[in-house]
Amino acid sequence: MGNLLLLPLKFQEQKARMKFDANLKRYAKKLQASQAEDICEVPPYVGLPILEKLTYLDQHELSEAFLNLLTKASTKATINLAHPSFISTLNNMCADEAKILFQYKHQESIPRIDLYIKKQQAAGQAPILTLNPEITFLEGEQNVRPAQEVHTKVAWNLTGIEVFVELDFPENIDVYIENLEKLGIIALETEVHLKKDLETFKQLEQDIYKSSILERQQWVEELNKKQQDVLYTLYNKKGYYYFTEYGKMFMKACIKDLDEVREKS
């Protein structure tokens, strides 16, 4: 009876050993890209936590990221990339987030669109001026009112990532992006957008999110019909996520293969 009770534990141990052996074979294959004289001792602060992970980690993208980091820590040419904080970063990342990074590992930016609705006084109601306490109205102009505009964000993070990447849980895309920002891998630029991203913006607007944009445009038109004294306008604001310096080094260490890093060196 005692042996039967231990069967699940033995099965788990065997399963862990199989995963560990499979991951070690992948690691050895990655090291084949290096000359024997370039291979060095792995720092314990990188090697030990990764070896522990390899006994149970079977999500391909995450295990690949850990193996890439272990590989970079194993060669003299790339050991400088093995920052100890990358272990913690990977520990706080899910498989879908790793998939996103592998998808964009050769790109400098991730284009993004946000949708806004602007609410303002309709034309012809009364002259509208900018709010300025120094303006003194002349007699007969007391009906002039300060301009009032309200801008409401109605859609955000329209990047197309959930279309470009085969995610396990695409409905979590906003959480994934927020976590990658929190981890310091990406940051948002909203003041400008890059010329090279124009085709992607066109695809986002006219293809991927076309129905979503049309739906909101119809909503705006309905609002304008119901409220004649107010003008609602739908507009978008373009920007992009870029990889921070920390993020660039993380991508080299954990996402890109050894050959890809050497080609850029």
Secondary structure, DSSP 8 states (H G I E B T S, - for coil): -HHHHHHHHHHHHHHHHHHHHHHHHHHHHHHTTS-GGGB----HHHHHHHHHHTTT---HHHHHHHHHHHHHTTBTTTGGG--THHHHHHHT--HHHHHHHHHTTT-SEEEEEEEEEEEEE-TTSS-EE---TT----TT-TT-EE--EEEEEEEEEE--HHHHS--S-GGGHHHHHHHHHHTTSEEEE-S---GGGHHHHHHIIIIITHHHHHHHHHHHHHHHHH-TTEEEEEEEEEEEEEE-HHHHHHIIIIIS-HHHHHHH-
